[in-house]
Amino acid sequence: MDKIYGSIAIIGRPNAGKSSLFNRLCQLRIAITSKIAGTTRDIKKAHITLGEMNFLLLDTGGLDKKNDFFEHISSNSLKVAEESDLILYLLDGKEPPNEEDKKIFYHLEKKNPHIFLVINKIDNEKEEQQVWSFTEFGSKNYFFISTTHNRGITGLQNAILKHFKDQPIAPLFHNEEEESLEDFLEHSHTQESINIGIIGRVNVGKSSLLNALLRQERSLVSNIAGTTIDPVDEISTIGETQVCFVDTAGIRRRGQIGKGEIGDLERFALLRTKEVLSKTDIALLVLDASKPFVELDEKIAGLIDEYKLATIVVFNKWDIAYKDFKAIMQDFKLRFRFLEYAPTLTISAKNGRHIQKLEEEILKVYKNFSFRIPTSKLNDILQQATIKHPIPSDKGKIVKIYYATQFDNKPPQIALIMNRPKSLHFSYKRYLANFLREHFDFSGTKIIFIARGKNDFQESDQ
């Protein structure tokens, strides 16, 4: 792992341009940016390189106290800034100095003297000449920038580098003296990590579940629907296994996605959710047990099928379930037949019910998701299956499987070498999948069959 020489927190009131500066320094569009105040609602992290030095960059939520929810954002943001090695306090240069900004700046300066005052949205030299009123903050380090026009960014980067070189800080991550660099790199590359996406519609308790799994308040929880916009990721462990949890944005019905700026924001959040799922191993599908299932739940579950993910279905808010277990499971099996392979758990993220059991299930499902069947064993089992229930003929012509091999995992993918691959009916593939499940624990994962002939092939998920 490369050395991280320090942490840099970007902080300021809403709409100052924190996420835009974060993206500029990352040179990648990671945080969602918008003119809507309060867009960033969780701490966003990224590793960046300036010169030849690596840093941990933190994008905080806006400092605003319009209601209890934003007071919560402020406390999280302030804590992150106070503990960082350098603070970039961002101001909106289009507005005159604000008394609230001064109070926050002085508070942070007292807690952490390593702070830069960065005035954003200064798009030209004329505007720069008009903003010297910001000198009343009394800061020793002023920077006039425009994230939109990439103005002043290089100067800011150079100042950050000079700051850390003048005041060196012990690297956040470094190798133990007794461990060689080669050993360390080998260990870091071979450590397996399970990527877990938490998905569901708005307000089903995804962020509460993430906090329960982490045993800490990492993601903000609110009764306001749609609190999480950007996917929030956090590295943790289950036993000795490293896991990366991602709390994705809640998904709304198409008709509920607004028009204009808010609608664009939600559409981008949906795209980011899909981007996360493309890199996910296991999806935790969170369903609200306090209310009947809706069509949107089924559509969201369809993303699991689209990205061929391992799956655990989580019935949250079980402490206030609207029906008994038997009735809810009957409704689930009727609506979600395509998830019949997925284990189900009743939990309450609020009081911690069955969280440990969910962790155990995650490890079990990932093992199934990654499992490879030895070729000889696979062929023996499929031969038993075809003897027990022969493949239906194709217009009187015999259909045979000559040979089978599992050519990939995550999920398990099996090639069937056949004389008539297009004649293998969907129902027979389902039969083969169920037969395999009788011999191996494939709970939580799909089984993909690819029937291959001499000149063509087809694919089926079971």
N, C-alpha and C positions, 0 to 999 in steps of 0.2 A: 504494500500500500504506500502511495506517495505521502510525503510529510505534509501535514496541514499546519501552516505557520500561524494561523489565527482565525478568529471568527469576526465577521463584519455584519452588523445588523443595520438594515435600512428601516427607519422609523419616521413617523410624521402623521399629521392629521389626514383624514380622507381626502382623496382627490389631489394630493400633492404630486403624484406620479411615482409612487414607490415601486409598483409592479413594473412600470416602464423602465425605471432605472435598473431594477433587478434583471429584466430581460436584456438590457443593453450590456450590462456587465457579464452576463452569461453568454451573450451573443446567440441567444436561442429563445424562442417564444415559449416560455414555461408557465409563467403566471398569467392569469387572465387579466387583461387590462380593459378598463371601461371608464366612462365619465360618471358612472353611477357610484356615489359615495358608499364606501364599505364593501367593495367587491372582494378584497382579500380578507378572508375570515379565519384563516388558520396560518400558522407559521410555515412558510415555504422554504425549502433548503436546496442548495446546489453547491457543488464544488467548482470553483473557478481557478484559472491560472492567470496571474499577472506577472509579466517578466518570466522568471523561472520559479516563482513561488506560488504555492497552492493555498487557497483559502476556503473557508466555509462561509458561504453567503446566505443571509437570512432575510426573507421578505416578511415583514410583520403586518398584522392587521392595523387598520387606521385607528388613531386615537380620537375617539369621539364619545360623548356621553349623553346621547339622546334618550337612551333607555337602558335597562339592565343588561341587555344583550351586548351593547357596545361598551358598557363599563367592563364587562368580562373580557372583551377583546383588548381593551386598554391594559388591564392587569397582566395579561399574557405578554403583550408586546413590551411593556415596561420591564418585565422580568427578564425577557430575552435580551433586551438592549443593555440592561444593567450588568449582565453577566458576559456580554460580548467583549472582545478585545478592542474593537473600534466601532463607534456609532456614526452612521451617516444620517444626520437629522435633516429631513427634506422639507422644504417650504415651497409654497406656490408663489413664484415671483410675480404673477399677474395681480396678486392681492397685496395690500399694505401689511406691514408687520401686525401680527395678531397677539393680543395679550395672553390668550390660552397657549399659543406656541411658546411664548417666553417662559411661562410657568413650567411647562413640560421640559423645555430645553434646560432651564436652570436646575430643575430637579435631577435630570439625567446627568448634567455636568458635575453635580455634587456627588452623585453615586459613582460615576465613571468619567474621569477627566479626559479620556481618549475619545473625543467627539469632534466631528466635522460638521459645520453648518453649510448645507448645500441648497442653494436657491435654484429651483427648477423653472422651466418654461421661459427662460431668457433667450429669445430666438434671434436677437441681433444686438449689435453694439449700442444702438440707441436705447434699447430697453435696459441694457446693462448699466448705462450712465444714470438711469432713473431709479435704481434700486439700492443706492448706498444707504438708504434709511435703515437697511437691515444691519448696519454696523452697530446699532443701538443694542443688539444682543450681547455685544462685548466679546464675541468669540475671536480667538486667535487664528482660526482657520476658516476662511470663506471660499466658496466655490460657486461660480455662476455657470449653470449648464442648461442645455435643452436636450432632453432625451428624445424628443421628436425629431430634431435636426442633427442629433449626434454632436452637439456643440459643447465643448468643454469637458467631454468625457475622458479624453486622453490625459488632460491635465489632472483630473481627479484621480485617475488610475496611477499616474506617476506619484502623486502625493500620498496615496495609500501605500505604495511600495516604499517610499522614503520613510514614512511613519514606522513601518514594521522593521526596516533596516536600522533606523536610529534607536528604536526601542524594541530590541529583539525579545520575542516571547518563545518559551519552550514549545515546540511543536505539539499540537493536540494529539497526533498519532505518530508513533515512532517505533522502531524495532527494539526489542530487548537486546542488551549487550551480548548475552550469551547465545543469541539466535542469529545465524548468518542471514544476509540479505536474500540469498537464494532460497534458504529454508522458509523464510517469511513469505516470499512471493509465491512459493509453491503452495504453502498452506492457504494463503489468501485466495488463490485461484481454484483450489480444489474444494473449498468449503461450499457445501451445497446450501442453497437458499430457496425456500418455497415462497413463490409470489402468490398472494391471496387478495383477490378483489372482493370487496363488500358491495353488493348491488341490491337495488330495490327502488320502489317509487319513493316520492318525497314523504318525509315524516314517519317512516316505519321504524326508525331507531338505529340506523346504520352507524352514526357517529357515537351513539351510546354504546353500541356493541364494540366498536374499536377501542373506546376508553376502557371497557370491561376487560377486553383481551390484553390490553397493555397494563392494566392495573394502575392507570393514572389518567388524569384528564388531559389528553393530548389533542383531541378534536373537540371543537366547541359544540355544545348541545343547547338547543333552544326549541321552544314550542313554535317558533316561526318556521313555516314550511320552506324547505330549500336552503337551509343554513349553509350546507357545504356546496360550493360552486366548483372550485378547483379540487381535483382529487388530492387527498391528503395521505402521504405515505409515511410509514414508520417502521424501522427495523427493530425486531425483538427476537426472543428465543422461546421455543417450547422444548423444555428439557435441554438437550445439547444441540438442537436443530435451529438454525437461523431462519427466521421468517420475515417477510416484508408484507405488512398489511397496507392495503390501499382502500380508503373510504372514498368511494366515488360519489359524484353528484347525483342527487335524487332525480329520477326521470319522471316527467309529466306526460300526460296525454298531449298529442300534437295540438289539439284545439286549445289547450291551456297554456301553451308557449306563447308569450306575448309578442306584440309587434314592436318594431323599433329597437332601441338600445337594449331593453330588457330581454326581448326575444332573441336578439343576436347573442347576448351573453349566455342564455340558456342553451341555445343551439351549439355554441362553442363548447359549453360544459358537456353536452351529450357527445360531441366529437372526442373530447378528451377522455370521457368514460370509455368509449370504444377503443381509443388508443391504448388505454390501460389494460383493457381486457385482452388485447392482442398480445400482451406480454405476461399474461396471468396463467398460473397453473390451476388454481382452485378458485371457484366462485362460491362465495357464501351468499345464497339467495335469501334475503331477509323478507319475510312476509309478516304482516301485522295480524296477530291472532285475536286482537280486540275487535276486529271488523271483518265482514265477509270479504272474500277474495274478489278482485275485479279483473276485467279484461286486460288492463294495463299490466297486472302482475304476470299474466301469461305471456304478454309481448316481451316484457323484460327477461323472463325466463328463456325466451327464444334466443336471446343474445348468447346464452350458454351454449346452445346448440350450434349457433353460427360460428363461435370461436372454439368449439370442441374442447370445452373445459371440464375438468373434474368438478364435482358439485356436491355441496352439502346444503340442504334446505333448513333454514332456521326460522322457527315460528317464534317471533319475539312478542313481548308483552303478554306472556302466558299467564301472568298473575292477574290479568284482567280479560282473559279469553272470553269471547262472546258465546261460545258453545263448548260442549265437553269434547274430550280427545277423540272419541270415536266419530262424532259428527263432523269435526273439522278435518280429520284424516279422510273421511269418505268424500268430502267436497274436494279435498286436495287431489285425491287419486282420480276423480272424475275430470278435473280441469287440467291436471298436469301429468297426463299419461306418459308423455315423452320423457319424464324424469323419474320413471319407475325404478331406475337403477340407483337413484340418489338417496343416501341416508337422511333421515329427518330428526331434528332435535327441537324440543320445546325449551325455550329459555326466557329469562327476563334479564336483559342487560342492566336494568335499573337496580335489581337486588343481587345480581351475580348468579342466578340460578343456572346450573348446568354449564357454566363457562369452562370449567376444567374438563368436563366431558367433551365439549366442542373441540378443545385443544387436542385431546386424545384422538378424536375423529379426524382432525386435520392430518395428523401424522399417518393414520391408517389409510386414509383415502389417497394421500400422496404416494404411499408405498404401492398401492394398487395401480395408480396412474402411471407409475414408472416401471411397473413389473414387465419382465420379458419371459415368455414361455419357451423353454428349450424346444428346438425344432422337432426332435424325435418324439418328445412328449406331446407336442401339439398335433402331430400327424397321427399318433396313436389315438388320441381323444377324438379327433375329427373322423377317423375311420370308424370308431365305435358309434359316433353320431349317425353316420350315413348307413351303417348296418341296421341300427335301431329304427331309423326312419329314412329310407332311400330318397334320393333327390327325384322329384317329379320329372317325367320325361318331357321333351319339347316336341310336340306333334308326333309322338311315337318314337322319337330318337332319344337314345340314352344320353344323360348328362352326367359327367364324371368330374370329380376333383382328383387330379393326379398327385398334387403336392401342395403343402402349405408351409408358410414361414412367416414369423413375425419380423417385419423389417424395420419397425420403429416403435417407440413408446411415447408416452405423454401426449395423447392417449395411446393405448395399445393399437397397433395397426398391422393387419394380417393380410398377406397376399395369398389368394387361392388360384393356383394354376389349373386351368380347366380346358375341356374340349369345346364347351359352348358357354362362355362366361356371361353372355347376355341372357341366357336361359335360366340363370339362378334367381329365383323369385325372391322378392323382399321378405315374404313370410318365412322362407327357408333360412335366409340369413338371420332372421330373428331367432329361429329355432337353434341355429348353430351358436349364436351368442349366449342364449340361455343355457345351452349344454355346457359351454365353457364356464359359465358362472357357477354351475354345479360342482366344478372341479377346482376352480380358482376363485379367490375373493376379489372380484372386480367391483365391489361396492363403491359407488361414487364416481365411476369412470365409464365413458363410452367405450365400445369396441368397434373399430372401423375395419370393414372388410373391403378389399379391392380384388375383384374377380378379374383375372387376366387370361387372355388367350394369346394366340400368336400375333395378332395384329391390333388388338384393342383391349380396353379394360373399362371397368366401371367401379364406382365407389358406393359404399353403403355404411351408414352409421347405425349401430345397435346399442 
